[in-house]
Amino acid sequence: MSDSPIESKISDEKINNEATMLTPPASPAFQFEEGHAVYQKDGFHPVNIGEVYNGKYKVLRKLGYGNYSTVWLVQNELDKKYWAMKVYSGGVYGAGSAIEEFELKVLKHLRDADPNIKPDNIMIQIPDDSIISEYLEKTSVKVLSQDPTTDYQIIQSTSLREFYFAEGFNLMKLKIALSDWTTSSFTSNHLIEFIQSDLLRAPEVFLAAPWDTSADIWNLGALVPELIYNQNMFSGRDPNRKYNEVRHLQEMENLFGLFPRSLLDKACPENVETGFGEDGKISLPETTTVGLEVRFGDMEESERAEFIEFVRAMLVIDPEKRKSAKELQEMKWAVHDFRDK
C-alpha cells in the first residue's frame, strides 16, 4: 500500500452488495462492516484511530467502507484541515499495482475531455468545518490496541450524512458531482466483469458476455424512466416477490424482444443453460409485462412517442445495435423544448 493518501473532499462510501445467480458470487456478504476476511495478503490494510500517515494525516474516524477500500476522516496536523483518506485493497487491479495511478488517469481523462470537471467537484464538498466539529463532538470511537501480534479489530464506521443533511441545512450549499472512480473500468482494462447494480445491469453483463461502453447506454436507458417517473424499468421479482435474475431477463425479453443468437453464443454457456431454452427463449413460464405505452400514458401523446423512441434506442438487447451517446443526444426527445408554452 502507498503511504501517501489520495486527498479528496469529504465523502461517504457504502458497500455495494450485488445479487448473483447467473454468475458465481465474488465473496460472501458481511453483516458488520467489511469483515475480518478481507484483512489478509493483498487485502485491506488495518488502519487504526490515531495513526499518522505520510507524516501528517492523523486518523480521527472511520467514515465508511466499500468493496475495494475503507474511507477515513483525517486531519492534516500541519494546517489542521480535514480530508477523507481512501485506503485501497492491495488486490485492486492486481496485487501490488498502484490504484491511485488508475484513479489519476481517470481524473486526467475527465479533465482533458471536459474542463468543467475539476478536482473540487469530485464527491461532496463540506461547506465549512463546523459540520466536522459537530460530528467529532457527537460521535465517539474506541481507540483499539495497535499491537501487531494481535488480530486487527474492525472499527465501526460513523457516517457524516446526518450532519450535512441536518434539518434546516441549505442543500444548495453542497457541491455534488461524479465520484468513486475506483470502480470505473477502461474498456481495455476491466476491474471486475460483473458490473452495474441489479436493476440497471445490461443483458451482456448478466450473461458474462464481452461488454464495453455500450453497457453504459443500457444503464442510462434503465435509469431515465426512473428519474422521470420514479419507477424502475425492471423489477426482476418472481411470484414470491423475490429478486430473480432470470425473471429480470424475461422482462427484458417481453419488452424488447428475443435475445439474439449472436449474443448468446458469446455468453457463458452455464448462464445460457440456466436461463434459456434450446429455442433461445427464456425458460420460465410465460408472463406479461406492462408495456411502455401504458407506463408512460400520462405524457402528452407527441412527447410520449419521442420518449419511448429514446428509451428503446438505449434498451436494445443486442449491444452492437444500441445508439451511441452522440446519436442519443441528437434524438427528438433529447432536444425537445420542455418549457411551458
C-alpha positions in Angstrom: 0.0 0.0 0.0 1.2 3.5 -0.7 2.0 5.6 2.4 0.7 8.7 0.6 -3.1 9.1 0.9 -5.2 10.3 -2.0 -6.7 13.5 -0.8 -10.3 14.2 -1.7 -13.2 16.2 -0.4 -15.2 14.6 2.4 -17.5 11.8 1.0 -19.2 8.7 2.2 -18.7 5.3 0.5 -21.1 2.4 1.0 -20.7 -1.2 0.2 -22.5 -2.4 -2.9 -23.9 -5.9 -2.4 -24.9 -7.4 -5.8 -27.0 -10.5 -6.1 -25.6 -13.2 -8.3 -27.4 -16.2 -9.5 -26.2 -16.5 -13.1 -22.6 -15.9 -12.1 -20.6 -17.2 -9.1 -20.6 -14.8 -6.2 -17.3 -13.0 -5.8 -17.3 -13.0 -2.0 -19.8 -13.5 0.9 -21.7 -10.5 2.2 -20.7 -9.3 5.7 -23.2 -8.2 8.2 -20.9 -5.9 10.1 -18.6 -3.5 8.3 -16.1 -5.0 5.8 -15.5 -8.2 7.8 -12.3 -9.8 9.1 -11.7 -12.0 6.0 -10.6 -9.0 3.9 -7.6 -8.4 6.2 -5.2 -10.7 4.5 -2.3 -10.6 2.0 -3.4 -8.4 -1.0 -6.5 -7.4 1.0 -7.4 -4.4 3.2 -4.8 -2.5 5.2 -5.5 -2.4 9.0 -6.0 1.3 9.8 -6.3 2.4 13.4 -7.6 5.6 15.0 -4.8 7.9 16.0 -2.3 6.7 13.4 -0.5 9.3 11.3 0.0 8.7 7.6 2.6 10.4 5.3 3.9 12.2 8.4 0.9 14.5 8.8 -2.5 12.9 8.3 -3.9 11.8 11.7 -6.8 9.3 11.6 -9.9 10.6 13.5 -12.9 8.5 12.5 -13.9 5.7 10.0 -16.4 7.2 7.5 -17.3 4.1 5.6 -16.1 1.1 3.6 -16.7 -0.4 0.2 -15.8 -3.4 -2.0 -12.2 -2.1 -2.6 -11.4 0.4 0.2 -12.1 1.9 3.5 -12.6 5.7 4.0 -11.3 7.6 7.0 -11.6 11.2 8.3 -8.1 12.5 8.8 -6.7 15.9 9.8 -3.6 17.4 8.4 -1.6 18.1 11.6 0.3 21.0 9.9 -2.6 23.2 8.7 -5.5 21.5 10.6 -7.6 20.9 7.5 -9.8 17.9 7.3 -9.7 15.3 4.5 -11.1 12.0 3.5 -8.4 9.4 3.2 -9.2 6.4 1.0 -7.2 3.3 1.7 -7.4 0.8 -1.2 -7.3 -3.0 -1.0 -3.9 -4.4 -2.0 -5.5 -6.6 -4.6 -7.3 -3.9 -6.6 -6.4 -4.2 -10.3 -3.8 -6.9 -9.4 -1.7 -7.3 -6.3 1.0 -4.7 -5.9 -0.4 -2.3 -8.5 -0.9 1.4 -7.7 -4.6 2.0 -7.8 -4.0 5.7 -7.3 -2.4 5.8 -10.7 -5.6 4.4 -12.2 -7.8 7.0 -10.5 -5.5 9.8 -11.5 -5.7 8.5 -15.1 -9.5 8.7 -15.0 -9.4 12.2 -13.5 -6.9 13.4 -16.1 -9.1 11.9 -18.9 -12.1 13.8 -17.5 -10.1 17.0 -17.1 -9.0 16.8 -20.7 -12.4 15.8 -22.1 -14.4 18.5 -20.2 -12.6 21.3 -18.4 -15.7 21.9 -16.2 -15.0 18.7 -14.3 -12.3 19.5 -11.8 -11.0 18.0 -8.5 -13.1 20.4 -6.5 -16.3 18.8 -7.9 -15.4 15.2 -7.3 -17.6 13.8 -4.5 -19.3 16.1 -2.0 -17.6 19.2 -0.6 -18.5 20.1 3.0 -19.2 23.9 3.1 -17.4 24.6 6.4 -15.5 22.9 9.2 -18.4 23.4 11.7 -20.0 20.3 10.4 -16.9 18.3 11.0 -16.5 19.8 14.5 -20.1 18.8 15.4 -19.6 15.4 14.0 -16.5 14.8 16.2 -18.2 16.1 19.3 -21.3 13.9 18.9 -19.5 10.7 17.8 -17.1 8.7 19.8 -14.8 5.9 18.9 -12.9 3.3 21.0 -9.2 3.6 20.5 -8.1 0.0 19.9 -4.9 -1.8 20.6 -2.3 -1.4 17.9 -0.3 -4.4 19.0 0.8 -6.1 15.7 0.8 -9.5 17.4 -3.0 -9.4 17.9 -5.7 -9.7 15.3 -7.0 -6.5 13.8 -10.2 -5.3 15.4 -12.8 -4.0 13.0 -13.6 -0.3 13.6 -17.2 0.8 13.4 -17.8 3.5 10.8 -19.8 6.6 11.7 -21.4 8.4 8.7 -21.3 12.2 8.2 -24.5 12.1 6.3 -26.9 13.1 9.2 -24.7 16.1 9.9 -24.6 17.6 6.4 -28.3 16.8 5.8 -29.4 18.1 9.2 -32.8 19.9 9.4 -32.6 23.4 8.2 -29.4 22.9 6.2 -29.4 24.5 2.8 -28.8 21.7 0.3 -27.9 24.3 -2.3 -24.6 24.8 -0.4 -23.5 21.3 -1.3 -21.3 20.8 -4.4 -22.2 17.4 -5.8 -20.6 15.7 -8.9 -19.5 12.4 -10.2 -17.4 10.3 -7.9 -16.0 6.8 -7.0 -13.8 6.3 -10.0 -12.1 3.3 -8.4 -14.9 1.1 -9.7 -14.7 2.6 -13.2 -13.2 0.4 -15.9 -11.4 1.3 -19.1 -12.7 -0.8 -21.9 -9.3 -2.5 -22.3 -8.8 -3.0 -18.5 -11.8 -4.3 -16.6 -11.7 -4.1 -12.8 -14.4 -6.7 -12.5 -16.7 -8.3 -15.0 -20.0 -8.4 -13.1 -20.6 -4.6 -13.1 -23.7 -2.4 -12.5 -26.4 -2.5 -9.9 -29.1 -5.3 -10.3 -31.9 -3.4 -11.9 -29.7 -1.3 -14.3 -27.5 -4.2 -15.4 -27.1 -4.8 -19.1 -28.0 -8.2 -20.7 -24.4 -8.9 -21.8 -23.2 -8.4 -18.3 -25.8 -10.8 -16.9 -24.7 -13.4 -19.4 -21.0 -12.9 -18.8 -20.5 -12.0 -22.4 -18.0 -9.4 -23.5 -19.0 -5.8 -22.7 -17.9 -2.3 -23.5 -19.2 1.2 -23.3 -22.5 0.1 -24.8 -23.3 -1.3 -21.4 -23.4 2.3 -20.1 -26.0 3.1 -22.7 -28.3 0.3 -21.4 -27.6 1.6 -17.9 -28.8 5.0 -18.9 -31.9 3.6 -20.6 -33.0 1.9 -17.5 -32.3 4.9 -15.3 -34.0 7.7 -17.3 -37.6 6.4 -16.7 -36.7 6.1 -13.0 -35.7 9.7 -13.0 -38.8 10.9 -15.0 -41.5 8.7 -13.3 -39.8 7.5 -10.1 -40.4 3.9 -11.2 -38.0 1.1 -12.1 -37.9 -0.1 -15.6 -37.5 -3.6 -14.4 -38.4 -5.4 -11.1 -36.9 -8.9 -11.5 -39.4 -10.1 -8.9 -40.6 -13.7 -9.0 -44.1 -14.8 -7.8 -42.7 -14.8 -4.3 -41.7 -11.1 -4.9 -38.0 -12.0 -4.5 -35.4 -10.8 -7.0 -34.5 -13.3 -9.6 -32.1 -12.7 -12.5 -33.8 -15.0 -14.9 -37.1 -13.2 -14.3 -35.3 -9.9 -14.9 -34.1 -11.3 -18.2 -37.6 -12.4 -19.0 -38.9 -8.8 -18.5 -36.2 -7.6 -21.0 -37.4 -10.2 -23.5 -41.1 -9.2 -23.0 -40.4 -5.5 -23.6 -37.6 -5.5 -26.1 -37.6 -8.8 -27.9 -35.7 -12.1 -28.1 -32.0 -12.3 -27.2 -30.1 -12.6 -30.4 -28.2 -15.8 -31.0 -25.0 -13.8 -31.7 -25.1 -12.6 -28.0 -26.0 -16.0 -26.5 -23.1 -17.6 -28.5 -20.7 -15.1 -26.8 -22.1 -15.7 -23.3 -21.1 -18.0 -20.5 -22.6 -21.4 -21.5 -23.7 -22.1 -17.9 -25.6 -18.8 -17.8 -27.3 -19.5 -21.1 -28.2 -23.0 -19.9 -29.6 -21.6 -16.7 -31.9 -19.0 -18.3 -32.7 -20.1 -21.8 -34.3 -23.0 -23.6 -33.0 -24.6 -26.8 -35.2 -22.2 -28.8 -33.3 -19.2 -27.4 -36.3 -18.0 -25.3 -36.3 -17.5 -21.5 -37.1 -20.9 -19.9 -39.6 -19.6 -17.4 -43.4 -19.9 -17.9 -44.7 -17.0 -20.0 -45.7 -13.8 -18.1 -46.9 -10.4 -19.2 -45.0 -7.2 -18.6 -46.7 -3.7 -18.6 -45.7 -2.1 -21.9 -44.0 1.3 -22.3 -47.1 2.9 -23.9 -49.1 2.1 -20.8 -46.4 3.1 -18.3 -45.9 6.5 -19.9 -49.5 7.0 -20.6 -49.6 10.3 -18.7 -47.3 12.0 -21.1 -48.6 14.1 -23.9 -49.0 11.9 -27.0 -46.3 13.6 -29.0 -43.8 13.6 -26.2 -44.6 10.0 -25.2 -43.8 8.8 -28.7 -40.5 10.7 -28.6 -39.7 9.4 -25.1 -40.4 5.8 -26.0 -38.3 6.1 -29.1 -35.5 7.5 -27.0 -35.7 4.7 -24.4 -36.0 1.9 -27.0 -32.8 3.3 -28.7 -30.9 2.6 -25.5 -32.6 -0.6 -24.3 -31.6 -2.7 -27.3 -30.7 -6.2 -26.2 -28.0 -6.6 -28.8 -25.3 -4.3 -27.5 -23.9 -3.8 -31.0 -27.2 -2.1 -32.1 -27.6 0.4 -29.3 -27.2 4.0 -30.3 -24.1 5.9 -29.1 -24.2 8.8 -26.7 -23.7 11.2 -29.6 -26.6 9.7 -31.5 -28.9 9.9 -28.5 -28.0 13.5 -28.0 -29.5 14.3 -31.4 -32.8 12.4 -30.9 -36.1 14.3 -30.8 -36.8 13.8 -27.1 -33.3 14.9 -26.1 -33.7 18.2 -27.9 -37.4 18.6 -27.0 -38.3 22.1 -25.7 -40.0 21.2 -22.4 -40.6 24.8 -21.3 -44.2 25.9 -20.8 -45.6 27.5 -23.9 
